[in-house]
Amino acid sequence: MSASPDTVLLCRFCGHLNESLEEGARCAQCGAFSGLETVASGEARRRSRRIRLDFLRNRLVRAALVIAPLLVIAFWILWEYTGLPPDPPQPSTAIGDTAVAVPAGDWPQAGGGVTNASAAVAPGLSAGGTPEVRWEYVAGSPIDTPPAVVGSRVYLTAEDGSVVALDKESGTVIWRYDSGLPAGVTPAVSDGLVFAVFRPGIVTALDAESGELAWSKRLATASLPSPTVADGRLFVAETDQRRLLALDAATGATLWDYQVGDWIIAPPAINDSRLVVTANDERIHVLDVNTGRPQMIYNAGGGRWTRDGPAVTDDLLHFSSNGARRDGSRGRVWGIDYRGHRYPLERPIYYVRTQLAVWGFAKHPPVQQGTVWSTRTGGKQPHQPAVSGQTVVIADVGGLVSGLEVETGAIRWETDLEAGVAAGATIAGDVALVGDERGVITALSLADGSEQWTATLEGPITAQPIVSGELLLAPVATEGGVLAALSVKSSR
């Protein structure tokens, strides 16, 4: 078959114009024979152009479907793992300068300082002494958290929303700020300001001398953890929104925020430009303190809730997990290297490798980045560890207190107080202090866990006891809520 001068054979598939073909022959361009049509030359050229344009468009669409996801992934990697995003605003002041050491006798915020070590600076307690009550302050409502101590003043909040400044030597009230809102936080005190967070989500900065309001900020949701101040930033949580906020400590303006997977109920820990935040789940988030960008995410494992705060040293991050069983009886204490960095698809790759090991397709499970040690203890471990020197001290809810080696996690000693414990331990020099539901504060030797002395108060110890110089300060659950100040005199 051949085409007349006014007609051509058009290939419906590729649009090629075949001017002269024998019958049964194929298209000279694509090799098809079933799609050949005899078409007038003018119409054939128009249809050929349309077919070629459609073919080109389809190729571009298919290429875009392949290339676009690759570009999105590449852009996401650049955004998440490099400095591509713009840096957030910087704080206007250096309130809470971490380059300045905490003065001896001060306990300026939760955990004793930004590292959350729960270790007193230059404690003046006698290890073998006899405790005596020096003064008591009756708040009129429960005191759920330890106070803060700066210089000659003690600052605390009570459940009725009051923030109070007391004279450290006598317990006399210097000033009182009444918010009318429930509160249960340790204030953060620095550079003449007292920062407090009230449970409905109100953040306040008060003048440390007079108690007058400097500024106030309303958060989007309720807030539970104590505030932390460091290098001009005030860190607070929007608990229901599962967000950590960095505020300008001088004005309350939001600098950056970071989303986690569950409620934040404990203050973060900070050391050397890294901020560590725990949530009411199994993940530990290590962030750049200046930008809020994640540097590392550590997974303690399904069901191992990390509810209380972390404690950091220059080398390791320490935290507790409340156990993988429903009864929480397989709690662990962890020591991890928190100076790692994320890499693209790190978590999915780790998950796949773990599943391969679980189902027997790999001989050994993968070792998660940052893992140094984890030690199983005998009971529930919702409380924050205390760290000093070469010792980590952890108290479980049933009263078992353990002393672990910092570098290896090896258990050096265990002491059973045989009473419920509602808060973490405090280290003061050569002793660890633990308060229990009987109203007893027990001082244990850091060296071997032996009992050095006890102090008995008139109600359960509701929060971590703290030490300021020669004073031991402990909230006591009585009808009115009491902060007791004890001194421990040498009995030798």
C-alpha positions in Angstrom: 0.0 0.0 0.0 1.3 3.4 -0.9 0.0 6.9 -0.1 -1.2 9.3 -2.8 0.6 12.7 -3.2 -2.2 14.3 -1.1 -2.1 11.7 1.7 0.4 10.2 4.1 0.3 7.3 6.5 0.1 8.8 10.0 1.2 6.7 13.0 -1.3 7.2 15.7 1.2 6.2 18.4 4.3 8.4 17.7 2.9 10.9 15.2 5.5 10.0 12.5 4.4 10.8 8.9 5.3 7.8 6.6 5.1 9.1 3.0 5.5 5.8 1.2 5.1 2.4 2.7 4.4 -1.0 1.3 1.4 -2.8 2.5 1.9 -4.5 5.9 5.1 -2.5 6.7 5.7 -0.9 10.1 6.1 2.7 11.1 9.6 3.9 10.2 10.0 5.5 13.6 8.4 3.4 16.3 8.0 0.1 14.4 4.2 -0.1 14.9 1.9 -1.3 12.1 -1.5 -1.4 13.7 -1.7 2.3 14.2 -1.1 3.5 10.6 -3.8 5.6 9.1 -4.2 7.2 5.6 -4.7 10.9 6.3 -4.7 14.0 4.1 -1.3 15.7 4.3 -2.6 18.9 6.0 -4.6 17.1 8.6 -1.8 14.6 9.2 0.7 17.4 10.0 -1.7 18.9 12.5 -2.4 15.6 14.2 1.3 14.8 14.2 2.2 17.9 16.0 -0.6 17.3 18.6 0.6 13.7 19.1 4.2 14.7 19.6 3.2 17.5 22.0 1.1 15.0 24.0 4.0 12.5 24.0 6.4 15.2 25.2 4.0 16.4 27.9 3.5 12.8 29.2 7.2 12.3 29.4 7.6 15.5 31.3 4.8 14.5 33.7 6.4 11.1 34.3 9.8 12.7 34.8 8.2 15.2 37.3 6.6 12.4 39.2 10.0 10.8 39.7 12.1 14.0 40.2 9.7 16.0 42.4 9.7 13.5 45.3 13.5 13.3 45.1 13.8 17.1 45.2 11.4 17.2 48.2 13.5 14.6 50.0 16.7 16.5 49.2 15.2 19.8 50.3 13.9 18.2 53.5 17.4 16.7 54.3 19.0 20.1 53.7 16.4 21.8 55.9 16.5 19.4 58.7 20.2 18.4 58.9 22.0 21.6 57.8 21.9 25.3 58.6 19.5 26.1 55.8 16.7 27.4 57.9 17.2 30.9 59.2 18.3 31.2 62.8 15.7 32.3 65.3 16.0 35.6 67.2 18.7 35.9 69.8 17.9 36.9 73.4 18.2 40.5 74.3 20.2 39.9 77.5 22.5 37.2 79.1 20.2 36.6 82.1 21.3 33.2 83.6 24.8 33.3 82.2 26.0 29.7 82.3 29.7 30.7 82.1 29.3 32.0 85.7 29.5 29.2 88.3 26.7 28.8 90.8 27.8 30.4 94.0 28.4 28.2 97.1 25.1 27.7 99.0 22.8 28.7 96.1 20.2 26.4 94.5 18.9 28.9 91.9 16.4 26.6 90.0 15.1 23.1 89.7 17.8 20.5 89.8 20.2 23.0 91.5 21.3 24.4 88.1 21.0 24.1 84.4 22.6 20.6 84.4 19.9 19.2 86.7 22.6 17.3 88.6 20.7 17.7 91.9 24.0 18.1 93.7 24.6 20.9 96.3 27.5 23.3 95.8 29.8 23.4 98.8 27.3 21.9 101.3 27.9 22.6 105.0 26.1 19.6 106.4 27.9 17.3 108.8 27.9 13.7 107.5 27.7 12.3 111.0 25.7 14.9 112.7 22.3 15.4 114.4 19.6 17.2 112.5 17.6 19.9 114.2 14.7 22.0 112.9 15.8 25.7 112.7 12.5 27.2 111.4 9.3 26.2 109.6 7.2 28.2 107.1 3.5 27.4 106.9 2.3 28.2 103.4 -1.4 27.6 103.9 -1.6 25.2 101.0 0.5 22.2 99.7 4.1 22.8 98.6 4.7 20.3 95.8 8.2 21.2 94.7 11.5 22.3 96.3 12.3 25.9 96.8 15.1 27.9 95.1 17.8 29.6 97.2 19.9 32.6 96.1 22.0 34.5 98.5 20.2 35.1 101.8 16.7 34.4 100.4 14.6 31.3 99.8 11.9 31.5 97.0 9.1 29.0 96.7 5.6 28.5 95.2 2.6 26.9 96.8 -0.5 25.2 95.4 -2.6 28.3 96.0 -0.5 30.3 93.5 1.6 32.3 95.9 5.3 33.0 95.3 7.1 33.9 98.5 10.5 35.2 99.4 11.8 34.1 102.8 14.8 35.1 104.8 17.1 32.1 104.7 18.2 32.4 108.3 14.9 32.9 110.0 12.2 31.9 107.6 10.6 35.4 107.9 8.4 36.4 104.9 10.0 39.2 102.9 7.4 39.5 100.2 4.5 37.5 98.8 3.0 37.6 95.3 -0.5 36.1 95.0 -1.4 35.0 91.5 -4.7 33.3 92.4 -3.7 30.4 90.1 -2.5 26.9 91.1 1.2 26.4 90.9 3.6 23.5 91.5 7.1 24.6 90.3 10.5 25.5 91.6 11.1 29.1 90.7 14.2 30.0 88.6 16.1 32.9 90.0 18.8 34.9 88.2 20.0 38.5 87.7 17.4 40.0 90.0 14.4 38.2 88.6 12.3 35.3 89.9 10.6 33.3 87.1 7.5 31.2 88.0 5.0 29.3 85.9 1.4 28.8 87.0 -0.4 25.7 85.9 -3.0 27.3 83.6 -0.1 28.5 81.5 0.9 31.9 82.9 4.6 32.7 83.0 5.7 35.6 85.2 8.9 37.4 86.0 9.0 39.1 89.4 11.5 41.5 90.9 13.6 39.4 93.3 13.9 42.3 95.8 10.3 43.5 95.9 8.2 40.8 94.3 6.7 43.3 91.9 5.7 42.0 88.5 8.3 42.7 85.7 6.4 40.9 82.9 3.8 38.2 82.3 3.0 36.0 79.4 0.1 33.7 78.7 0.9 30.4 77.0 -1.5 28.6 74.6 -2.1 25.7 77.1 -1.4 24.5 80.6 2.2 24.2 81.8 3.5 21.7 84.4 7.3 21.7 84.6 9.5 24.2 86.5 11.1 26.9 84.4 14.8 26.8 83.5 16.8 30.0 82.7 20.1 30.0 80.8 22.0 32.5 78.7 19.1 34.9 78.3 16.5 32.2 77.5 13.7 31.0 79.7 12.6 27.5 78.9 9.0 26.6 79.6 6.6 24.0 78.3 3.1 24.1 76.7 2.3 20.7 78.2 -0.9 19.9 76.3 0.6 21.1 73.0 3.7 18.9 73.7 6.0 21.9 73.0 9.1 23.3 74.6 9.4 27.1 74.3 12.5 29.3 74.5 11.4 32.8 75.7 13.5 35.9 76.0 14.1 36.0 79.7 14.0 39.8 79.7 10.7 40.3 77.8 8.9 36.9 77.5 9.0 37.0 73.7 9.1 33.6 72.0 12.4 32.9 70.4 11.8 29.3 69.2 9.7 26.2 70.0 10.2 22.5 69.6 7.5 19.7 69.3 7.9 16.4 71.1 5.7 13.3 71.1 4.0 13.6 74.5 3.5 15.7 77.6 6.6 17.6 78.9 6.4 17.5 82.7 10.0 18.0 83.8 12.5 20.8 83.2 15.3 20.3 80.6 19.0 20.0 81.2 21.6 22.2 79.5 25.3 21.8 79.0 27.7 23.2 76.4 25.2 24.5 73.9 23.1 21.3 74.1 19.6 21.1 75.7 18.1 17.8 76.6 14.4 17.4 77.1 12.4 14.4 78.2 8.7 13.8 77.6 6.1 11.4 79.0 7.2 8.8 76.5 10.4 6.8 75.7 12.3 9.4 73.7 15.1 11.8 74.7 15.6 14.9 72.6 18.9 16.6 72.4 18.6 20.1 70.8 20.8 23.0 69.9 20.1 25.4 72.8 20.5 28.5 70.5 18.2 27.4 67.7 16.0 24.5 69.0 17.1 22.3 66.1 17.4 18.5 67.0 20.9 17.2 67.2 20.1 13.7 68.4 17.0 11.6 69.4 17.5 8.6 71.7 14.8 5.9 72.1 14.7 4.1 75.4 12.4 1.4 74.0 8.7 0.8 73.9 6.9 1.4 77.2 10.1 2.7 79.0 8.6 6.1 79.9 11.1 8.9 80.7 8.8 11.1 82.7 11.2 13.0 85.0 14.1 15.2 84.0 17.6 14.3 82.7 20.9 15.1 84.4 24.0 15.9 82.3 27.7 16.1 82.9 30.4 17.0 80.4 30.6 13.4 79.3 27.3 11.6 79.7 23.5 12.2 80.0 21.8 10.3 82.7 18.0 9.6 82.9 15.7 7.0 84.3 12.9 5.0 82.6 9.9 3.6 84.4 10.0 0.1 83.1 8.7 -1.9 80.1 6.1 -3.9 82.0 2.7 -2.7 83.0 3.6 -2.7 86.6 6.8 -0.7 85.9 9.0 -3.2 87.7 11.8 -3.2 85.1 13.0 0.3 85.5 16.4 1.3 84.1 19.0 4.0 84.7 20.8 5.1 81.6 24.1 6.7 80.7 24.4 7.9 77.1 26.8 10.0 75.0 24.6 12.9 74.0 27.1 14.7 71.7 26.1 12.7 68.6 24.4 14.0 65.5 21.4 12.9 63.5 21.7 11.6 60.0 19.0 11.3 57.3 16.5 8.4 57.9 18.4 7.4 61.0 15.2 6.4 63.0 13.6 4.3 60.2 16.9 2.5 59.4 17.3 1.7 63.1 13.8 0.5 63.4 14.2 -1.8 60.3 17.4 -3.2 61.6 15.8 -3.9 65.0 12.9 -5.7 63.4 15.3 -7.8 61.4 17.0 -8.9 64.6 13.7 -9.5 66.4 12.5 -11.9 63.5 15.9 -13.7 63.3 17.1 -12.2 60.0 20.1 -10.6 61.8 22.4 -12.2 64.4 22.7 -9.1 66.6 20.4 -6.1 67.3 21.8 -2.7 66.2 23.5 -0.5 68.8 21.7 2.8 69.0 23.9 5.9 68.6 24.9 7.3 72.0 24.5 4.1 74.0 27.1 3.7 76.7 25.2 1.8 79.4 21.9 1.0 80.9 21.3 -0.7 84.2 18.2 -2.5 85.3 17.1 -1.8 88.9 14.6 -3.6 91.1 11.5 -1.3 90.8 9.8 1.7 89.2 12.1 4.5 88.3 10.1 7.6 87.5 12.5 9.9 89.5 15.4 12.0 88.2 18.9 10.7 89.0 21.4 12.8 91.1 25.0 12.9 89.9 28.1 14.0 91.6 31.7 12.9 90.9 31.8 9.2 90.1 28.4 8.4 91.5 24.8 8.4 90.2 22.1 8.0 92.9 18.6 6.9 92.0 15.6 6.2 94.3 12.7 4.1 93.1 9.1 4.6 94.3 9.3 1.6 96.7 12.3 3.1 98.6 15.2 1.2 97.0 18.1 3.6 96.7 20.9 2.7 94.4 24.4 4.1 93.9 25.8 3.5 90.4 29.2 4.0 88.8 29.0 7.0 86.5 31.1 5.6 83.6 29.8 2.0 83.6 26.5 2.0 85.4 27.7 -0.8 87.7 25.7 -0.9 90.9 28.0 -0.1 93.8 25.5 -0.3 96.6 21.8 -0.6 97.3 19.9 0.4 100.4 16.2 -0.3 101.0 14.4 2.4 103.0 11.3 0.3 103.1 9.0 3.2 102.5 7.5 5.0 99.5 9.5 7.7 97.9 7.8 10.6 96.0 10.8 12.4 94.6 14.4 12.1 93.6 17.5 12.1 95.7 19.9 15.0 96.4 23.6 14.7 96.8 25.3 16.9 99.4 29.0 16.3 99.7 29.6 12.8 100.9 25.9 11.9 101.4 22.7 11.3 99.4 19.5 12.6 100.9 16.1 10.9 100.3 12.8 11.9 101.8 10.0 9.3 102.1 6.2 9.1 102.8 6.8 8.5 106.6 8.3 12.0 106.9 11.8 10.7 107.3 14.8 12.2 105.5 17.7 9.7 105.3 21.3 10.6 104.7 23.2 7.7 103.0 26.9 7.5 102.5 27.9 7.9 98.8 30.7 5.5 99.3 28.7 2.4 100.5 25.0 3.4 101.0 25.2 3.1 104.8 22.9 5.2 106.9 24.6 8.3 108.4 21.6 10.0 110.1 17.9 10.5 109.8 15.5 13.4 110.4 11.8 12.8 111.1 9.3 15.5 110.3 5.6 15.7 110.9 4.3 14.6 107.5 5.3 12.9 104.2 8.2 14.5 102.3 6.4 15.7 99.1 9.4 16.9 97.1 13.2 16.5 96.7 15.0 17.9 99.8 17.7 20.4 98.9 20.8 21.7 100.6 22.0 25.3 100.9 25.2 25.6 102.9 24.4 24.2 106.4 20.6 24.2 105.8 18.5 21.3 104.6 15.2 22.5 103.2 12.3 20.0 102.7 8.6 20.5 101.8 6.3 18.5 104.1 2.8 17.4 103.4 0.8 18.8 106.3 -2.7 20.3 106.3 -1.2 23.8 105.7 1.8 22.8 103.7 5.2 23.4 105.4 8.7 24.1 104.3 11.1 22.9 107.0 14.6 24.2 107.4 17.0 21.9 109.3 20.6 22.3 110.3 22.8 19.2 110.9 25.3 19.8 113.7 28.2 17.5 114.3 27.7 14.9 117.0 31.4 14.4 117.6 
